[in-house]
Structure formats: C-alpha cells, structure tokens
Amino acid sequence: MINRQLVDRRIRCRWAQTPLGIAYHDAEWGTPVHDDRVLFEFLTLEGAQAGLSWETILRKREAYREVFAGFDPARVARFTSARVERLLQDPRIVRNRLKIESTVGNAKAFLAVQKEFGSFDRYVWPFVGGVPRVNARRALDDIPARTAESDALSRDLRRRGFRFVGSTICYAFMQAVGMVNDHTVDCFRYAQTGRGRRSVRLKADTTHFGKAR
C-alpha cells in the first residue's frame, strides 16, 4: 500500500511537521468558524496551551472534549469545585489549577456574552470587521505574535471576566478559527481559507468593537 504522506508533495506552512499537526493544518487551522461550541473549544485549548506546545494540546484534545462536556459552555459553567478537583487528578489533560478554574469561569463569561449578543460568534467576528483578515505572509517569521485586533479582543475579554486571554493567546485563537488567514502564501491552504464572505449571522453589529479599542 502506498503511504500517502510519502507522495503528498503539497507545500504547507512549515510548522505542520507531524501527522497530527499536518491533519490539523490541512483540515482546520485558518478555516472560518462560526459555531459557538467550537469557538469555546478553541478559546479553551489556546488558553491551555500557554507555556506548552500546540502539539501537546492536540494530543490531549479528545480528552479535553470528554472531560469538559464536549465544550458545552452551559455544562462547563456548572462544574463544581469537587469536579475541578477530579480534573486536577486526570493525567490526560494539563493539570494546572488556574487553567482549569479559568475554563469554568470563562464558560460563565461566555454565556454572558451569548446573552448580550445572541451568540459569541456575533460578538467576536466584528473584531476583524465580520470577515477573515487575509494576510500575505511569505514566511513564518513574518507572522506577528499579536496585532492591534488581538490587543482589542484581549482587553475586552478581560473586561468581561475572561482569563488566559492575553493578546498572544487571542491572536492564536483568531488564527485557529479563521478570523485571520495566516497561512503562508506558498501553502496550498492559503487560497482555500479566509476568502472573506460575510456570514448571514454576522450582521452589522459592530458597536462593541469600537468600544473595545
């Protein structure tokens, strides 16, 4: 049987090196996301990554989905202190008390955003004008760790009570959910992601974006 990895000569972003990283890069990274549960998942995973590699988080992703109720924010918001203590004993996830407790707190803040804006999707996408910000990075070194947009998102999330949402984490989140297209221009995914059609759910509700700045 032919190993597809051996015959796949498509050019990718250089960070995608392992089978897990390649699969994630090819199928998800940079693809615009408008599903609130998936947005909460990436907000959680990007926060969990702080100080670690993304590969480590990818390896633990299925366990995170299991122990955090499929990333249903309504269920996570009801986690008790006893539940948190049990999670701290689970070797399949990052056993950091601050990160686990912040996930529960962030779920509560996430629900508050949904109540105010109708969905987290309606809240977060206006930070890039409602459509993907398509960049033209020629190399990984050209990709910044943060931008004015991630600074604004970070400030507003913190104001709303979210934790582990520094600007660098926010920019990684924005890359992951396709708010920005940071595939390098030679990557085969560059032309496939972030073409910028406005979702019907992203009407001109941008008043909070100006305030966030």
N, C-alpha and C positions, 0 to 999 in steps of 0.2 A: 504494500500500500504506500502511495506517495505521501510524504509528510508535507502538508500544505504550508507549514512555516518555512520549509526549505525552498519552495517555489514561489512564495509570496515576496515579490520584489518591490512592492509599493513603498513609496517614501513616506515615512511617518515623522512626527515630532520626535526628537532624539530621546526624550525622557521615557518613551514607551519601549522598554527593552525586554521585559519578562513576558511570558504567556499571559499572566493575569493583567499586567499593565497594558499589553497590546489589545487584549479583548476589551478592556475598559475604554481605552483611547478610541478604538475603532467603532464602538457601539454607543458610547455615552458622552464622553468628555466634549463639552462645547455644543452639545445638542440642546436647543432651547427647551426648557422645562416650564410647564405651567400648571402642573398638578401639585396641589398644596402638600400632600403627603410626601412626595418626592423632594420638594423644596425643604421640608422639615428634615428629611433624611440627610440631605447634603449639608444643611446647616449644622446638624449634629455631628456628622462624620468629619467635617472640616474642623470643627472645634476639638474633636477628639484627637485629631492629627497633631495638634500643637506640640512641637518638640519631637515628633516622630516622623517616619517616612510615610508617604501615601500608600506605598506597597504594604506596609504593616496594617494599615486600616483596611485596605482591600481584602487582605487575608482574613480579617475579623468581621467583615461586613455582614455575612449571613448570621453570625452570632448576634451582632447588634440588632439585626432585624427581628430575631427571635426574642431577645430579652427586652427590647424596647417596643414590644407590641406592634410590630410591623410599621413602626414610626407613625403610629396614630397619635397625634398630639393630645387629643382629648383623653385617651387612656393613659398616656405618659404623665399628663398633668395630675393624675390621681394617684401616682406612685407614693407610697408611704415611706417613712424613714426606715421601717423594717425592710421594705422592698429594696431600698438603696443599700442597706447593709448586706443583703443577699447578693446584690450585684457586685459589691466590693470583693466578694469571695469567688467570683466567676473568672477563671483564668482565660476565658475565650475573648474577653473584652479588655480595654485599657482600664485597669483598676486604680483610677485616680478619683478620689472623693470629690474634688472640686469639679471635675469634668462631669461626673455622673450627676451630682446635685444640680449643676448648671443645666443639664439636659432637662431635668424635671422643671426647673424654674423657667427655662426657655419655652417649654411646652405651654406653660401658663401664659407667658407673654405672647406666644404665637396665637393662642386662642383669642387674646385681647385684640390683636391686630386683625384677625379674621372678623371679629365682631364689629370693629370700627370700619373696615374697608370692604367687607363682604368676602374677601379671601386674602391670603398672604400674597398670592400672585398679583392681585390688583395693587397691593402696597409696594412690592419690591421692584417690579419691572419699570415703573416710571423713573427709577434712579438712572436708567440708561435711555430714557425717552420712550420706553414701551417697546423698543425693537433692539435686536442684538447690535452691539457696538463692534463692527467688523474692523479689526486692525490688520496691519500688514507687516507682521514680524518676520524677519528673514533668518533669525537665529534665536535660540533660547536666551542668549544674553541680552536680546533686545526686549524681553518681556519684563516689565517692572513688577516689583513685589506689591505695590499699591498704586492707586490712582486717586484723583480728586473724587471720582464717583464712589470708590470703595471707602474713602475717608468719610464722605457724607453718609453713606449707608451705615458705617460703623457708629458714627456719632448718634444717629437716630435710633438704631437698635439699642445702644447703651441707654439712651434716654428712656426707652420703653422697658428697660429692665432686663434685657438680654445680657448674657455673659459669654465669654470666649468668642467675642465678635470684634476683635481688633481689625484694623484696616487690612492687614495682610491676610487674615483668615477670610474676611469678607471678599477680598479680590479672588482668592482661590475658589470661594463659593460661586462668585459671579462667572468665573471661567468654567467651572464644572457644569452649571445649569444653563450655559449658553447665553448669558447676558452680555458677555464679550466673547468674540471669536479670537482666541489667541493661538490657534494652530499656525505653525509657520507656513509661509506662502508656498513652500515646496511640498507640504504634506498633502496627501490625497484627500484628507478630510477637510481641508481649508475651503474648498469650493462646495462642499456638501453641507456645511453648517453655517448658521448665522447669516442667512440671506436677508433676514430682516422684515418678514411680513408681520404686520401687527395682528395680534390675536384679537378675536372678537370680544374676549373677556377683558381686554386692556383698553378700555375707553379712556377718554381724556381726563382721567382722574389723577392729576399731577400736582395738586396744590401742596401736598405734603413734601414733595421733592424740593420745592423752593425753600421751604422752611428748614429742611434738613441741611441745606448748605449754610 
